[in-house]
Amino acid sequence: MTAEERQHRILALARHEGRVEVTAAATEFGVAPETVRRDLRDLEHRGLVRRTHGGAYPVESAGFETSLARRENQNVADKRRIAAAAVRLLGDAETVFVDEGYTPQLLTSMLPAGRKLTIVTASLATAAAVAESDDITVLLLGGRVRGRTLASVGSWATEMLSTFVIDLAFLGANGISREFGLTTPDPAVAAVKSQAVRSARRRVFLGFHSKFGANSFCRFADVGDFETIVTDTGLSAAEAHRYSLLGPQVQRV
């Protein structure tokens, strides 16, 4: 097996499983762990994976994006902590935009009981999760529904969102970097997120540490557009400080 063939298979494994472990890949392909580490360095240099301790995550791009079902089975405990910390930033907000994605969806299940809120979302899953609450009014943005994420996109969604002034937006991204800001693979998704940024008085980013330093195809916001970033302790304190220099407070939970 050539290095190119092995790297192709390592990338396919990472995309199928959501993560690739150095030791497991070395055993599967019959090579030394250092060979896999070198392959992962090459793949990271090409922008295809994001290396972490002991392995790597696939970087989502215009040609590759994980499904909502896959995200619901990855790093759930960390995502619950992130969502719980983010919901504590609600403050006195009455109107809240909740982005598509599993971590924002978790956040809606943690909203305080007895609190009158209007939730605006493009996510069918998020809307369904809170629609039966007597205290929450749900406004679901219209448009074309993307099968991978079960969220609406398109001009109907962005035009509807542009008519609102929203107190607080909870947003996710496929990648966030100090150089390129917040990115996502699909231009239609980026348009909805960008409009949410423009329509909200306050903005909070919540995301797992593997998103940091990763870049996807479409930029929709700058790091400085957010008042707070909430992530897990997989992001180093030093790197969190570098992001905070661009404006937002950074919480590692």
C-alpha positions in Angstrom: 0.0 0.0 0.0 1.4 3.4 -1.0 1.4 6.4 1.4 -1.3 8.0 -0.8 -3.5 4.9 -0.7 -3.1 4.6 3.1 -3.9 8.3 3.7 -7.0 8.0 1.5 -8.1 5.0 3.7 -7.3 6.9 6.9 -9.3 9.8 5.8 -12.2 7.6 4.8 -12.0 5.9 8.3 -12.0 9.3 10.0 -15.1 10.4 8.1 -16.9 7.2 8.7 -16.2 7.0 12.4 -16.0 10.7 13.2 -12.4 10.3 14.5 -9.4 8.2 13.8 -7.1 6.9 16.6 -3.3 6.5 15.8 -2.9 3.1 17.6 -6.1 1.6 16.0 -5.1 2.8 12.5 -1.5 1.5 12.9 -2.9 -1.9 13.7 -5.5 -1.9 11.0 -3.0 -0.9 8.3 0.0 -2.9 9.6 2.3 0.1 10.0 4.1 1.9 12.9 2.2 4.5 14.9 4.8 7.1 13.7 3.8 6.3 10.1 0.1 7.1 10.9 1.2 10.3 12.8 3.1 11.3 9.6 0.1 10.6 7.5 -2.1 12.7 9.8 0.4 15.5 9.6 0.2 15.4 5.8 -3.6 15.3 5.9 -3.8 18.2 8.3 -1.4 20.2 6.1 -3.9 19.6 3.2 -6.8 20.8 5.5 -8.5 17.4 5.6 -8.2 16.6 9.3 -7.6 18.3 12.6 -5.1 16.5 14.8 -5.7 16.0 18.5 -4.0 14.0 21.2 -3.9 10.4 20.0 -5.7 10.9 16.7 -7.5 13.3 14.5 -11.0 14.5 13.5 -12.1 15.1 9.9 -12.4 18.7 8.8 -15.7 19.4 7.1 -15.5 21.1 3.7 -17.5 22.0 0.7 -17.2 18.4 -0.4 -17.7 16.7 3.0 -20.1 17.3 5.9 -21.1 15.0 8.8 -24.8 14.3 9.3 -26.8 15.3 12.3 -27.2 11.6 13.3 -23.4 11.2 13.3 -23.0 14.3 15.5 -25.5 13.0 18.0 -23.2 10.1 18.8 -19.9 12.0 19.2 -18.5 13.6 22.4 -22.0 13.9 23.9 -20.8 14.5 27.5 -18.6 17.4 26.4 -21.4 18.9 24.3 -23.8 18.7 27.2 -21.4 20.6 29.4 -21.0 23.2 26.7 -24.7 23.6 26.2 -25.3 23.8 29.9 -22.7 26.6 30.3 -24.1 28.5 27.3 -27.7 28.4 28.5 -26.5 30.2 31.7 -25.7 33.2 29.4 -29.4 33.7 28.6 -29.6 36.8 30.8 -32.8 38.7 30.3 -33.3 37.7 26.6 -36.8 37.1 25.5 -36.2 36.3 21.8 -33.5 33.7 21.1 -32.1 32.3 17.8 -31.0 28.7 18.1 -28.7 27.5 15.3 -28.9 24.1 13.6 -26.6 21.4 15.0 -26.6 19.0 17.9 -25.0 21.2 20.6 -27.5 24.0 20.1 -30.3 21.4 20.1 -29.1 20.2 23.5 -29.2 23.8 24.7 -32.9 24.0 24.1 -33.6 21.0 26.3 -31.9 22.9 29.1 -33.9 26.2 28.9 -35.3 27.2 32.3 -38.8 26.0 33.1 -41.4 28.7 33.4 -39.5 31.2 31.4 -41.5 32.9 28.6 -39.3 32.8 25.5 -39.7 33.0 21.7 -37.3 30.7 20.0 -36.4 31.3 16.3 -34.7 28.4 14.5 -34.0 26.9 11.1 -33.7 23.4 12.7 -36.7 21.0 12.5 -35.2 18.9 15.4 -34.8 22.0 17.6 -38.3 23.2 16.9 -39.8 19.8 17.6 -37.8 19.5 20.9 -39.5 22.6 22.4 -42.8 23.0 20.5 -44.8 21.3 23.2 -43.7 23.7 25.9 -46.4 26.0 27.2 -43.8 28.7 27.9 -42.0 28.7 24.6 -43.2 30.2 21.3 -41.4 28.6 18.3 -40.9 30.3 15.0 -39.5 27.9 12.4 -37.8 29.6 9.4 -39.1 28.4 6.1 -37.2 27.3 3.0 -35.6 24.2 1.6 -34.8 21.5 4.2 -31.3 20.0 4.0 -31.4 16.3 4.5 -28.1 16.0 6.3 -28.9 18.5 9.0 -32.8 18.8 8.9 -32.5 22.6 8.8 -34.0 25.1 6.4 -32.0 27.3 4.1 -32.6 29.7 1.2 -34.1 33.1 0.6 -37.3 32.4 2.5 -35.3 31.6 5.7 -33.0 34.6 5.4 -35.7 37.1 4.4 -37.9 36.0 7.4 -34.9 36.2 9.7 -34.0 39.7 8.4 -37.4 41.1 9.7 -36.5 40.2 13.3 -34.5 42.0 16.0 -33.3 39.1 18.3 -32.0 39.5 21.8 -29.5 36.6 21.7 -28.3 34.2 19.1 -26.7 30.8 20.0 -24.6 29.8 17.0 -22.4 26.9 15.9 -19.9 26.5 13.1 -18.0 23.8 11.3 -14.8 25.6 11.9 -13.5 28.6 13.8 -10.1 30.2 13.4 -8.5 33.5 14.4 -7.4 34.1 10.8 -10.6 33.3 8.9 -13.4 33.6 11.6 -16.4 31.2 11.6 -17.0 29.0 8.6 -19.3 26.3 7.2 -19.2 24.2 4.1 -22.5 25.3 2.4 -23.1 28.8 1.1 -26.9 28.5 1.8 -26.2 27.6 5.5 -23.7 30.4 5.7 -26.3 32.9 4.5 -28.7 31.9 7.3 -26.0 32.1 10.0 -24.8 35.4 8.7 -28.3 36.9 8.8 -28.6 35.6 12.4 -25.4 37.4 13.3 -26.8 40.7 11.8 -30.2 40.3 13.4 -29.0 39.6 17.0 -28.1 42.1 19.7 -25.9 39.5 21.4 -24.1 36.5 20.0 -22.7 33.4 21.7 -20.7 30.7 19.9 -20.7 27.1 21.3 -18.7 24.3 19.9 -16.4 21.4 20.6 -12.6 22.1 20.7 -11.9 20.2 17.5 -13.6 23.0 15.6 -10.9 25.5 16.6 -8.2 26.1 14.0 -10.3 24.4 11.4 -11.5 26.3 8.3 -14.4 25.4 6.0 -15.5 26.9 2.7 -17.9 29.8 3.6 -17.1 32.5 6.1 -20.1 33.9 7.9 -18.8 35.8 10.9 -15.6 37.2 12.6 -14.5 36.0 16.1 -15.0 39.5 17.3 -18.7 39.4 16.5 -19.3 37.3 19.6 -19.5 38.3 23.2 -18.7 34.8 24.4 -17.2 31.6 23.1 -18.1 28.4 25.0 -16.1 25.2 24.4 -14.5 22.3 26.4 -11.1 22.0 28.0 -9.7 20.3 25.0 -8.9 23.9 23.8 -5.8 24.9 25.7 -5.8 27.9 28.0 -3.2 29.6 25.9 -5.2 29.2 22.7 -8.4 30.4 24.5 -6.5 33.5 25.6 -5.5 34.2 22.0 -9.1 34.1 20.9 -10.1 36.3 23.8 -7.7 39.0 22.5 -10.1 39.3 19.5 -13.0 40.4 21.7 -15.1 37.6 23.2 -14.8 36.0 26.6 -13.8 32.4 26.3 -15.3 29.8 28.7 -13.7 26.3 28.8 -16.0 23.8 30.6 
